[in-house]
Amino acid sequence: AYPGFANTGSDTVKKQEAAAFLANVSHETGGLVYVVEQNTANYPHYCDSSQPYGCPAGQAAYYGRGPIQLSWNFNYKAAGDALGIDLLHNPNLVQKDAAVAWKTGLWYWNTQNGPGTMTPHNAMVNGAGFGETIRSINGSIECNGGNPAQVQSRINKYQSFTSLLGVPAGSNLSC
């Protein structure tokens, strides 16, 4: 579905993108331990009732799930529309079906800017750097001094994955 993922640019860029995706997934899931967001107090927060379709699965149904921690009713709707799955009414599919979970992660990575100005994929293949992947995934909370420890956690994971893949991390690691 996303043939450019980890397949655009030089071999170094391809490996850097793979490392960036894996680093963000590792951060979001506690090293592939958690499928769902651990802070249950946040669950009711992810319903944007101003959306015309509302929150049909319930006020607290759109919490973070999957490798990129898909959150918010509008993201479940958009991901579901793109993937041909009704995630707005069935958000639990992201935590119950591994294939759906990974599809939402790749969908977000390749198509969504989030609070950033570019997709994480474009950040890596166009040279903006790893820091812009953070901005696109959770920048409104973590970037610009919002949560330096979380940013550093992502950077550390990225540097670890680039080292394992034998490529330099590049510049612009932070946001």
Order of alpha helices (4+ residues) and beta strands (2+ residues): alpha-alpha-alpha-alpha-alpha-alpha-alpha
